[in-house]
Amino acid sequence: MNSHTLVQPTIPRGVMGILAVLTVAGIAGFVMTAMLGFEEPNTSMLLVSGAMTLAAPIAALDEKRIWLKELGSAEVWSALSEYLSSTNLSESARRRAQDALARRASK
């Protein structure tokens, strides 16, 4: 059986698409705040734009969290080797997370 079919993305593609749109809208909000509120920017618009701008980068931290956990585990040398040699870090992170869950379930 192909292991790629067993690994589900942690964040669905539709949600990532929505987060990307929110990020672009947040950047547009920053530009509008800079242009329209030159001397006195609107604080609420600035806060909403900032939150929207960080939507996609925060979602991308999920993969980084997996790698940080793996690099801090007993499998550090295996994880480091795979991190440095992998051509698809997202797929490697998902597979390592699935392997870690399987190891925990077998204990």
C-alpha positions in Angstrom: 0.0 0.0 0.0 1.2 3.5 -0.8 2.1 5.5 2.3 1.2 8.7 0.5 -2.5 7.8 0.7 -2.3 7.2 4.4 -0.9 10.7 5.3 -3.5 13.4 5.5 -2.4 17.1 5.3 -2.7 18.8 8.6 -4.5 21.8 7.0 -6.8 21.1 4.1 -6.0 22.9 0.8 -9.2 24.9 0.8 -8.4 26.3 4.2 -4.8 27.2 3.0 -6.4 29.0 0.0 -8.6 31.0 2.3 -5.7 31.9 4.5 -3.7 33.0 1.5 -6.5 35.3 0.5 -6.8 36.7 4.0 -3.0 37.4 4.0 -3.3 39.3 0.7 -6.3 41.3 2.1 -4.2 42.1 5.2 -1.4 43.4 3.1 -3.8 45.5 1.2 -5.2 46.8 4.5 -1.7 47.8 5.6 -1.2 49.7 2.3 -4.6 51.4 2.7 -3.7 52.3 6.3 -0.4 53.8 5.3 -1.9 55.8 2.4 -5.2 57.0 4.1 -3.9 57.4 7.6 -0.5 59.0 7.0 -0.4 61.3 10.0 -2.8 59.4 12.3 -3.4 55.7 11.3 -6.6 54.0 12.3 -5.6 51.6 15.1 -8.4 49.1 14.7 -7.7 48.9 10.9 -4.0 48.4 11.7 -4.7 45.6 14.2 -7.2 43.8 11.8 -4.7 44.1 8.9 -1.9 42.7 11.1 -3.9 39.7 12.1 -5.0 39.0 8.6 -1.4 39.4 7.3 -0.2 36.7 9.7 -2.9 34.1 8.8 -1.0 32.0 6.3 2.5 32.2 8.0 1.0 31.0 11.3 -0.6 28.1 9.5 2.7 27.2 7.9 4.3 26.9 11.4 2.5 23.6 11.8 5.1 21.9 9.6 7.9 23.6 11.4 6.5 22.4 14.7 6.8 18.8 13.5 10.4 19.3 12.5 11.3 21.0 15.8 9.7 18.2 17.8 11.6 15.6 15.7 14.9 17.4 16.0 14.5 17.5 19.8 13.6 13.8 20.1 15.8 10.7 20.5 15.6 10.3 16.7 17.6 13.6 16.2 20.2 12.2 13.9 17.7 10.4 11.7 15.5 13.6 11.6 18.5 15.8 10.8 19.7 13.5 8.0 16.2 13.5 6.5 15.7 17.2 6.9 19.0 18.0 5.0 18.5 15.4 2.2 14.7 15.5 1.6 13.4 16.9 -1.6 9.9 17.3 -0.1 10.0 18.5 3.5 6.2 18.7 3.8 5.8 15.0 2.9 8.7 14.0 5.1 7.3 16.0 8.1 3.9 14.3 7.7 5.4 10.9 7.4 7.6 11.4 10.5 4.6 12.7 12.4 2.6 9.6 11.4 5.5 7.3 12.4 5.8 9.0 15.8 2.0 8.5 16.4 2.4 4.8 15.4 5.4 4.4 17.9 3.3 6.0 20.7 0.3 3.8 19.9 2.4 0.6 20.0 3.7 1.4 23.5 
